[in-house]
Every structure is written in structure tokens, then in C-alpha cells.
Amino acid sequence: MAANVETMFYVRETPWHGLGTKVMEAPDSRKALIVAGLDWNVVQEPIYTDTGEPISGYKANIRDSDRSVLGVVTDRYKVIQNREAFAFTDELLGQGVRYETAGSLQGGRKVWLLARMPHEYIISGERISPYLLFSNTHDGSSSIKVALTPIRVVCNNTLNLALNTAKRSWSMIHTGDIQAKMQEARNTLFRAEKYMDELGREFEALRMKKLTDQQVKEYIEILLPVEDGSTPQQIRNMKRLQEDMKLRYFEAPDLQDTGKNAYRFINAVSDFATHAKPLRKTVNYRENLFARTVEGNPLIDKAYQLVSAA
């Protein structure tokens, strides 16, 4: 387990990000809060200089379970407690929602939960299951973020394309009227069906875009370029990654009946971006992979831009 993960669980099968402790059943919010190690509150307290003088305009966010300082924030900062994040998702997705994973990073400074949305979609003959991710920070380093992440069920790949026609994610800062902003998030995310509908239409359009084998190889070299001045070892490493992506396009069993088209290429790139082993694993590799659930994966987006412009 990477050192950056403090607490986390996942249900049954190891998820694409490979993080967490396995549980056999997806828990409801009350149980998920406990299993994820998120059953604590953030309290705000004044901060002082070494001589005992109060520092105006700032407060310390402190975890009540162990008195650890999560961050120093301005006095305009509004706390969203972990239980409020679960309550938000319960309300948004309805009674009976179950959580696939939740946990904390960096000693509680960053927390998240991932819930499977109620309906699966059949898009281009494939089962696509949408997930809702709520992420939050308690150290003032980032906004509250909510994102829709479609997962291709057959191979556990993320397909969170940045579409121009529908919004996939939303964020807000920890200041101002938090409850009004949460309501805005609800209004935005009820349009998740629009995103899935647009995703389906885009996939159908990508299926119609035929690609030659030479085009695919050229796209892969654009996505994974050998830079000028690379050492022989760097060239070998990049060629290995290129071959890995080619295999995922030309040889993957689940894509054999798809046809040689842009949709197949996007799925191959998604498979590579989600599952390929990097040349060098950093200590935060899996956390960064999970973070792209919210932010989007630049490699998949670049591939989408390439085939869309063709």
C-alpha cells in the first residue's frame, strides 16, 4: 500500500486504481463512513504566534479524533464534514445507494467517496457503468469536486472523455454560501444522463470513423513521442510503451469484433492509460491514477482530440 493512503476500502474486486482494503459487500453511507476510517470531524481553532499572540484572519483545521492539524486556512473557509459528503451523495442518488470505495490521503488532508450510480448504460453494445466521485480537502489546498466517471465494465477502463457538449464535473471553493453551492452541484449533476447520452452519440460517431493501421501507428507515436536528444535507454523505453499501446489496439480480445475505427482506438488508449505499468512507479503512482478520475486523463483526451480532428 502506498504511503500516501491513510485509510480506504473497496468492494470485492480490486478496482482499476488498486487501492484499499477489500470488503465483501458495498456498504451504505453509515457503514462506509466507518469502514473508510472517515468517522471523524474537522474543528476550527485559532492559531497563535510563539509568544502567544493570536494570528488574525486564519484558523487551524484540526481532526478531532487525534488532534492532528490538517491545514491552516483563512477565517472565510467553510468546513464540509465527511458525513456531509456522504449525506450529499445519499440525497443525490437516492435511497439504497452503495459505496464502492472511500478513504483518505495524506493523513486526512484529502478525502473522497465513489458511488455506483443506479443505472447502467448500453453504449455501442457495451455495458458502461457510471460512478459518482465526491472529493474534498481539509487543508485548503483544493476545492470540493464532484465528477461523473463512466467505467467500461468488461475491462474496468475509465472513459471520462472531455466532451464539448456536456459537463462531467463540477467544483466549488470552501467560502461563501456553501449550502447554495451544494444545491447548484445537485442541479448540475442531475444532468449526468445528458452526459451519458452525449457520450453514447460520440461513441457511435467514433465507430463510423475508420482508421488504417498506419494512422493508428502514427497516432501512437504522437501520443508517446520519442523526444529529440533522448538517450538510447529512453528511446528503448518509449518504444516499449508504444508497442504496449499497439498490442492493446491490435490484439486485445475484447476489441476484436469492434472494427478498425476511432472507437476501438479510444478504448485501447483508455486501457493503456488505466492499466499499463509506467516506466517508473512513483510513491504516489496509484493515487495519481485515482486523481485522474476527477481531473480527466490527458492521454485519453489527446487521443480523442486526434481522432476527432481526422
N, C-alpha and C positions, 0 to 999 in steps of 0.2 A: 504493500500500500504506500503510495507516495506520501511524503511527509506533510504535504500541504493540506491533505484531507484530515479533518479532525474527527468528524462522525458522518456516517452515511449508510443507507441501506438500499438494496434493490430487490426486486421480486423475481424469484425462481431462476430465470436465465440471465447470465451475465450480460449487461447492456453494452451498447456499442462503445461507451467510454471506459468500460472495465473497472468502474469504481464502486466501492461499497461492500457491505456485509449482506449476505443472502438471507431473505425471509421467504416463506413458502406461500403466503397469501398477501395480496395487496391490501394494506390497512386503510381504514377510514382516517379522517383528519386527526381525531383524538389519539389513536394509536400511532399514527405516523409521526406525530409531534414527539412522542416518547421514543419510538424506535430510532428516529433520526437524531436523537440527542439534542433536540431543539426546544425542550420544555423548560425554557428559562426566559427571563425578561431583561430588557435593557433599561437601566435607570440613568437619569442625567444628574450630575452633581457638579458644583462649582469647582474651579481649579485655582490654585494659588501659586505664588512665587515661592522660592526657597525661604524667604523671610516672612511668609505667611500673609502676604498681600493678595487680595482677590484679583484675578485677571478678568476684567470686564469684557463682555461680548463673546465669551467662549465657555463651553461646558465639556465635561468628560462623559462619554458613553461607557457605562460600566455594566458588565454582566453580573446579575445578582446571584448567580449560583456559585461563583468562585471569586468575585470581586476583581476580575481581570478587566483592564482598561482596553476597550475595543477601539477607541479613537477619540480625538479631540475635535469638536465641531463648533460652529457658531451657535449663538443662542437662538437663532431663527430655525435651526434644524429640528424637524419633527420626526420622532421615532415611529416606525412601523414595526410593531412587535411580531414575533414569529407566528403567534397564534392568529394574528390579524391577517397574515398572508394566507394561512390555511382557510380562515373564515371567508376571505375574499374568493378563493378558488371554489370552496363549497357552494357559495352563493351563485357564482358564475356558471358552474357546470351542473348544479342541481344535486338533489339528494342522492346518495349512493355512490358519489364519486370515489374512486380509489386511486391511491398514490403509488406510482411505480418506483420513485426514488425521491429522496430528500436528504439534506445534510448541510454541513457547514465546512468552510475552508478557513485557513489562516486563523485558527483559534477563535472562531465565531465571528470574525470580521465580515465574512461573506456567507450568505445562506441561500438556499434555493429549494424548490419543490417542483416535481414533474408529475403531472397527472394525465392519464389517458382520457381523451375526450370521448363522449358517449357513442359516437357513430364512426364506423369505418367507411371508407370510400373505395369503390372500384373505379380505377382510373386507367384507361388504356389496357384493360384486362388484368390489372394488378391491384392487390389489396394494399391500400395506403391508410395507415392509422395515424390520425393527428394527435399530437400531445400539446399540452399547455405547460409552459415553463414560467414560473414566477421566481425572479431572483432579486435579492436585496443586499445592501451592505449596511453595516452598523458602524463603520469607521469614517463615513463621509467621503469615501473615495469614488462613489459612483451613484447613479440614480437607481430608482426602482424600475425594473424592466419586466415586461410580460411579453411572451412570444409564442407563436404557433409554430410547431415543428412537425412536419409530416415525415413519417418513417415508412420506408418500403418494407413491408412485413417479411417478404420471402428471404431477404438478406440483411435486414436490420440496418439499412442505409438511411442517412438523413437526406431529405430532399427539400431543404428550406431555400428555395430559389428567391432571389430578389426580383419580384415582378413589378413592372411599372404600373400595372392596373389594379393591384390590390395590396393592402398593407398586411404585413406578417407580424410586426412587433410594435410595441409602444413603451414609452418610458416617461418618468416624471421625477423631478428633484424633490428633496425632502424639506421643502419650505412651502409657505402659503397654505391654502385651504386643501389639506390632504384628502379629506373625505370627498370634496368636489372632484378632485383629480382622480380618485378611485372610481367615482361614478363615470367619469369620462373614459377610463380604461374599460369599464364594463360595456359602455356603448360601442367602443371601438372593437372590442374582441367578440362582440356578438356578430361581427361581420366575418368571422372565421369561415363561415360557409361560403362567403363570396370569394375568399382567397382560394379555398379548395376547388370551387367551380372554375375560377380563372386558371388554377394550376392544371386542372383537367383539360381545359381548352388548349393551354400552351403545350401540354404533352402530346395532344393529338396533332398539333401543328408541327411539333418536332418529329413525330413519326413520319410525317409526309416529306420531310427534308432528307433526301437520300444523300449518303456520303460515300465517296470512293475510299478504298483502303489508303490511297496516297494522301487524301485530305485528312484522314484520321491521324496518320503518322505526322503530318505537318502540324496539326493542332497540338499533338502531344509534345512536339519539340518546342512549340510556343509556350505551352503551359509549364514545361520542365526544361528550360533552356540551359545549354552549356555556355557559360559566360566566357567572354574573351579574357584571356590571361589565366584560365583555370589550370591548376596543376594536373598532371596525369591521373592522380588519385581522385581528384574532384571530377574529372571527366568520366572516369570509370563509375563513380558513384551515381552521377546523373544519368548515365546510360542505363545503369541497373534500374533506376526508378522509372525511366522511360519504358523499359521492357516490361516492368511490372504493370504499368498502366495499359500497355498494348495487350498483355495477356488478359486483363480484365475486360477489354473490349472484344477481342477476337476469340477467346477461349472460354469465357465464363459460361457454365451450363445454363444458368437461368436467363441468359440473353440470346441463346442460340435461335430461338423462334421469333425474335423481335424484329429481325431485318437489319440491314446495314443503314442506319439513319441517325439523325441527331439525338433522338430519344435514347437510343442504345448508348451513344457516346456520353451523354449526360449521366446515365446510370453507371457507366464504367468509371467515370471521373468521381462520381459520388462514392462508389465502392472504394476507390483508391483513397480518397480524402478521409473516409470514415474508418477504414481498416488497415491501410498499408502501414508497415513499420517505417518510421523515419530513419534517416541515416544516423542520427544521433538523438537518443532519447534524453531530454532534459528532465530534471526532477519534477517539473510541473507539466510534463507532456500530456497526461490524461486530463488534467484539469483544463488545459488549454483547448483540448479537443471538445470537452464538455462546454466550455465557454462559447464555442462557435455555434452551439445550439441557439444562443440568443443573437449573437452578432452576425451570424452567417459565415459561410466558409468562402474565402476569397477565391480559392481554386475552382470551386463549383460555379461561382458567379462568373468568373472569367471564361470558363468553358461555355457557359450559357450565352455570354456576350459574343463569343466567337461564332457559334453555330447560328445565332440569331442574325448576325450581320452577313452571313454567307448568302 
